[in-house]
Amino acid sequence: MKITFLGTGTSHGIPMLGCTCRVCTSSDPRNQRMRPSILVEADKHIIIDTCPDFRTQLMRHPIRRLDAVLFTHWHADHILGLDDLRPFNYWQEGAIPLYGSAQTLDRIKKIFSYIFEPGPYEGAPNVQTRVIGGPFDLDGLWVEPLKILHGKLEILGFKIDDFAYITDASFIPETTQAQIKNIGCLVLNALRYKPHPAHFCLEQSIQQIERINPGRAFLTHIAHQLEHQEVEGCLPSHIRMAYDGLTLEL
């Protein structure tokens, strides 16, 4: 299985509009972060979250087929690239399944009402919504939803084989921690140095990783307060900063 980080930034994206801080003006490409999304390749092509930068991300990492989209939640930085699924409908001549919680799919249907209304606009993406009610088989790939909290909002992470992807978390319940204890590879959000009400800060993320005890871990959903080389130099050897374009072979 191959994992490609399409975007590792927070909702603003890095550089952030109007900002002249040292990270936003950095010449290190690892400090340039699009909104969060990953590509999972394991005979199938699966996207987790269609962020607003989705088209640009897949111009950098082109694929000709997309077999499914998994949504962690319905916030703008995780869904607003949905309309850019249309070229895959053209190439594949079929609908693309969208997986998410009932709440997430309901919000997507309201935000993108032109896709789901009776007699939809002919130029709308052709998709099928599938509510995640528990672990499921995605064409031979076993996917386990991971319940986490993003502030007061319950959202999903995903466990696929020996890999877990969690973004936008501020709390991981004990039952979810047990699901991923000692996992081979964990991706977890680390927003900034200071605590935030809806996201793990760097210190909190490291503490969570130590509790879960993965073989290795990568930080994502990173704001412009964290400079890549500086932070990575202070991390334990089994924890790394993810960056846009990073590929993992699992």
N, C-alpha and C positions, 0 to 999 in steps of 0.2 A: 504494500500500500504506500502511496506517495501523497504527502501533504504539501501544498503550496500556500504560503501566506500571501493572499492577494492584497490585503490591507491590514495594518496593525495600529492604526490611529484611533483617536477618540472621535466624538461626533463632529467636532470642528474640522477635522483633518489637519495635517501639518505639512506645509506652513499654514497657520491660521490667518484668515483674512485680516489685514491691517496690522499684523504683529511684526515687530522688528527684533524680537528676542534672539539670543544666540542659537537656539535650536531652530527657530523658524527661518533664520538666515544662514544656517549651516550649509557647508559644501559637502558634508558627509551624506550620501544618499540614504543611509540607514535612518537618518533623522527626518526624511520625507515620508510621511505616513498617510495613506489613504484610509478611508473608513473601513471598519473591520469586516473581514470576510476570508474564508479559506476555500480551497479546491481540494477535494478528496478524490484520488484516482485509485481504483481497485477493480479493474475490469470495467467498472462504471465510472462516470464523471458525475460527482455530486458537489453542489455548492452549498455552503452554510452561510446564509444571509445574502440578499441582493442589495448591497449598500448603494448610495447615490453615485459612487465611482465605478459601478459594476462594469459598464462598457469599457472604460479606460483600462480596468484591471485585466479584462479578457483580450484586449488588444495587445497587452504586454505578455499575456500567457494564453495564447489562442488554443481553443478546443473547437472541434467541429460538431460535437454531440454533448448534450446535457441531459442526464437521465433523471435527475431529481433535485429539488431544492429543499433544504431543511431550514426552518426559521427558529431562531432562539426567542424572539419576541417581535413586537410590532412597532417599535420606535423608528423614527425617520431614518436614522443612520444605518438601519438594518434591513429596510424594505424598499426604499424609494427607487432602486434600480430595477424593480420588477418588470417594467415595460420593456426593458432591453432583452427579455427572453424571446421576443418575436423572431429574430433571425434563426434561432434554433427550431422554432416551429416550421420555418420555411425549409430548413435543411432536413429535418426529421419527418416532416409531414405528419405530425401527431402532437397530442397534448403532453405537457410536462407536469408531472405530479408535484404539488406543493405540500409539504408536511409541516405541521405546527400544532400548537395547542388550540383548543376550540376558541379561546379568547383571541389569540393571535390571528387566526384565519378569519374570524368575524370582523376584526378591525381592518384587515387587508381588504376584505370584501367591501367595506364602507369607504375606505380611502381610495380604492381603485374600482369604484362602482361601475364604471363603463365597461369593465371586463366581465362583470358577473350579472348585469341586468339582462332580462329577457331580450332576445334579439340583439346580442352585443354588437358593438361597432366592429366592422370587418377587419380593421387594423389592430384590434386588441390581441394581446397574447392569448394563446390557447392553452389553458391550464386546468388541472383537476385538483381540488383541495382534498386533503386526507388528514383527518384529525388524529393526532398521536394520543393514544390512550394507555400506552405501555410499550415495552420492547416490541420491535417488529422486524420482519425480514424484508430487506430492500433488495429484491432480486439477488438473493444469495449473500447479502451483507447484513450482519446482525447489528441493529442499532438500538441502543438503550438510551431513553431520555433521562436526563439528570435534573431533578428539581432543585432550583436555587432561587435566592431572593435578590432582586435588583431594587434596593430601597424597600418599598412595601409591595412591589410588584413581583409575583411569582413568574419566573421565566424558565427556559430550558437550556441546559447544556447537552452535549451528546457524547456518548461512549461508543466507539466503533472499534471492535477488536481490542487491542492493547493501547488504544489512544483515546484521550478524553479532551474535549474542547469546551471551555467555560469562559464566557465573556460577560461583562457587565454585572458581575456578582458583587454583592456586599455581605452575603451570608451563605454558607453551605451547610445544610442540615446534616446531622450525624448519619442519617440513612444514606444520603448521597455520598458523604465521605466514605462510608463503608463500601459503596459500589465501586469506587475507584482507588481504594487503598492499595498501595504498592503497584500501581499501574505502570506500564513501561514508559509512557510519554504523556505528559499533562501540559495543556496550554491554559493559562489563567490570566485574567486581566490584572493590570497594575497601573492605575491612572496617573498618580503623581506622588510626591513626598507627603503632602498634607492629607489627613483623612477626608473622606467625602461621604455624604449620607447614602449614596447609591452605588458606590464602587469601592473595591479594595484599593487602598493606597499601597505603595511599594512594600512597606514593612508588613502590612497585613497579608499581602499576597505571599511573601516569603514565609510567614508563619503558617499559612494554610498549606503551602507546599511541603513544609517540614512535617506537618501532621499527616498528610496523605502519603508522603514518602514515595514519590514516583522515581523511576530510574533516571529520568531527566525531565526538565520542565522549561517552558518558554513563556515569556511574558508578552501580553498583547493589550490592545485597547489603551494605548499609551498617549498621554497628553504632551504638550510642548514644555512642560517643566522637567522632563527627564531626557537628558542628553545620552545618546546611545553608548558611546565609548566610555564615558565617565561612569555611568551606572553599571555597565557590564563588568568593569574593572573591580567593582566592589561586591559582586555577587559570588556566592558559592559556585564551585566548578560545575555542578549539575544543573544550575539555573542559568539560562541565557536570555538575552533580550531578543525577541523575534523582530524581524524587519520585513518590509514589503519585498516579495520575491524569494524569500528564504524557502528552500525545499527540504523536506525531511523524507528519508526513505525508511520505512518501518517494516 
